[in-house]
Amino acid sequence: MEPPDPRNLIPPGRTAQFTAFVGGVLILAVLVSAGPLRSLAGTLPELPVAFWAMAVLAVACDARPFVPPGRRQSSAVFPSTCFTFAILLGWGLGPAVAVQAVAVLVSGLRLGYAPWRTAFNAGQYACALAAAYAVTRLGPGGVFDGGPLAWTDIAAIGGAGLAWLVVNYSLVTAAVRLRFGERWWPSAWHGLPFELLSTGSLLLLAPVLVTAARASAALVPLVLVPLFAVYRMARLTVEQHQLTLLDPLTGLANRKALLAEVSEQLHRHAERRARGEPDARLALLLIDLDRFKNVNDALGHEVGDRLLVEVSARLTDVVEPPDLVARLGGDEFAIVMTRLADVAQARALAGQVVQVLAEPVPLDGLPLDVGGSIGIALYPEHGEDFATLMRHADVAMYDAKHRNDTVAVYTAESDHNSAERLGLLADLRRALEARSAGRPGEEEGPAAPAVRGGDGAMLPAVPPASTGPAGVASAEAVAHERPGHRWWSRYRGRPPVAAHDDELLNRIVTGADPILRRAAQSAESPVPDEAWDRPVRPGEPPEPAGDVGEIMMYYQPQIAIATGELVGVEALLRWRHPRRGMVDPEELIRVAEQSAVMRLLTRRVVDDVMEQLAKWSAAGLRLRAAVNVSVRDLHTGEIADQIADRLARHGLAPDRLQLEITEGALMADPRRVLTTITRLHRIGVGIALDDFGTGYSSLQHLRRLPLSEVKVDRSFVLGMVDDADDAAIVRSTIELAKALGLRVVAEGVEDERSWRMLHAAGCDAAQGWFYARPMPAEELVAWMARYRPLRPLGGHDDADLPTR
């Protein structure tokens, strides 16, 4: 059973106002046409044959009006408009209203209109004809009285046609507004071009028709030829418009149609939401086929196109009207779900889509497996316009891909390109470019001493709040730093310090942090510590454009476990933003790696570390610095040229620098990464495999790569005291590296027992809060002056290693 035509229904809650409007139109129609219709009874026998020919053609043509095709049909085109307007010009208002009423009745029966809708259409046409007739009466007399037409007559005809269009279209648009609650102007503007083209053409044909009828009634039927031309023009125009909204391959709606559909549905759902209706949510589902590129590459684009057609057919079988399926291009599809109560309904449909996509598609006897990843964005929770919903659905879809899942709903945590992060990226670029502008030219020689590197703050040494077994500082970490970070920004220390209400504790933390201490002691513009770390509040005025904070390098000592000697440092990036406080290093690198800012950041870190090594060398300190590099740097290979240039410029030996790479970077593109690493090895720069044990092909990397060092991931070191499995992993890693002739460094050494266990296992070096926290270069020099080497007592067998 077909659903009823929505135009025959009146939405609940609008009956009273809409009925009053329809009643008002009908009353107005009766008032303006009652007199002319009464006089028609006496003049009806005197009307010429031409009138009767036009009347018959008007009724006959409206028995088959032109209804535009498409999912959302526009107003139908009624050919009777041409004949009734001609009758109005030739014989007055009464005959025109009478013929129009009969034509409306016939077309209403033919199209299945409700009685109230047929009555309203008759009333709207009567009002439009009355307005047109009033304009013709403004002239000096009858338009067609048998004499020649003056310019005033031509103006009266044009004005009458315009009046007919304005009154008729205004009444229809107002009725739609009252019934469906759509915004008046966008709805009216959207349908106006078609109305001007179709109905306007019929009205302009009417003066020609009445002129021909004055000459001979036999000429009246000839108007069917241009009328058919108008009919075809309207149909072709609509079909052409329809084609612009369809994907030529699958026949589904395209992106333009999706935009129009979502925009329209957002207006309707906003009104449902305002009325408190439970089904006021809308979901946008974005679908990306997982293995479509493999099909295109292996079997060709023709097979890929056939696959897309089959996928589109499956999607249309799952999605029922009024929901819409669209193809956005390539292997991306979208589904618009309307009138939802919660996200569970969208998830249910997404589950059905996943099931139909999981079934192999047989093409030429070959079953093709094409799964899909689906991202869901919900109105109003995840956006209130098409662009926002589309972007958030895209974020959710890629989140599903990264998690090897099939369906994901948008969450702000997975949005790595949010407005806040984009602002952070822009500030980072400005900070790096401002620093680059302050340097001498790259080719002119080393940076000037006035340009601060890691030790540019020139901070005085401050006694530690407490000392550990090695007699080194054990104050809390820099605010907002967290363990487990990747790349050079990773935090090698303890969990972040919670804010305390006790003023004494806050003063202790401030004294242990040189950045906080410098901010608190600044005489020029004192700023409280909490102002550095407070979050950005909505509506808060932005900071001055030039204030983007300070980027600096911190260094964490690496200690030889057996002798307690300082053998090197690891360089870690820090950025204190004027509004965000200490930026989360993990978030900073994740944002930077997605853009060209990564190149600027790498150049800055390498330059600062090289400059600092040169300063230490000039002061008689021979240290090796380890720098983490990103996947993007290893792919381009530019970093090898930069390091070679900086080593020569500062006169440093290559073994003073060591690069740390992760197994994740190797897995991204092993061939290009291996090429870059080989170049660096030939220069003489040491290569360390960072976070060993957390990847997927560690043994292969140890065999193939020119490594000098392996770093045991802190996640194993932190748990080795209490977890026998972690202890076994650490012990096995050390034994394997030793067998291959590699040095072993343990990260995250936090207490004495872990230190002793690593010594017992034969680990070469360690870094962590047991020895020292990351610190600026000048503070590192002060720490070295205080540090006394700590050596384990006894041999390798005196530690109590946990066993199963």
Secondary structure, 3 states (H helix, E strand, C coil): CCCCCHHHCCCCCCHHHHHHHHHHHHHHHHHHHHHHHHHHHHHHHHCCHHHHHHHHHHHHHHCCCECCCCCCCCCCECCHHHHHHHHHHHHCHHHHHHHHHHHHHHHHHHHCCCHHHHHHHHHHHHHHHHHHHHHHCCCCCCCCCCCCCCHHHHHHHHHHHHHHHHHHHHHHHHHHHHHHCCCHHHHHHHHHHHHHHHHHHHHHHHHHHHHHHHHCHHHHHHHHHHHHHHHHHHHHHHHHHHHHCECCCCCCECHHHHHHHHHHHHHHHHHHHHCCCCCCEEEEEEEEECCHHHHHHHHCHHHHHHHHHHHHHHHHHHCCCCCEEEEEECCEEEEEEEEECCHHHHHHHHHHHHHHHHCCEEECCEEECCCEEEEEEEECCCCCCHHHHHHHHHHHHHHHHHCCCCEEECCHHHCCCCHHHHHHHHHHHHHHHHHHHHCCCCCCCCCCCCCCCCCCCCCCCCCCCCECCCCCECCCCCCCCCECCCHHHCECCCCCCCCCCCHHHHHHHHHHCHHHHHHHHCCCCCCCHHHHHCCCCCCCCCCCCCCCCEEEEEEEEEEECCCCCEEEEEEEEEEEECCCEECCHHHHHHHHCCCCHHHHHHHHHHHHHHHHHHHHHHCCCCCCEEEECCHHHHHHCHHHHHHHHHHHHHCCCHHHEEEEEEHHHHHHCHHHHHHHHHHHHHHCCEEEEEEECCCCCHHHHHHHCCCCEEEECHHHHHHCCCCHHHHHHHHHHHHHHHHCCCEEEECCCCCHHHHHHHHHHCCCEECCCCCCCCECHHHHHHHHHHCCCCCCCCCCCCCCCCCC
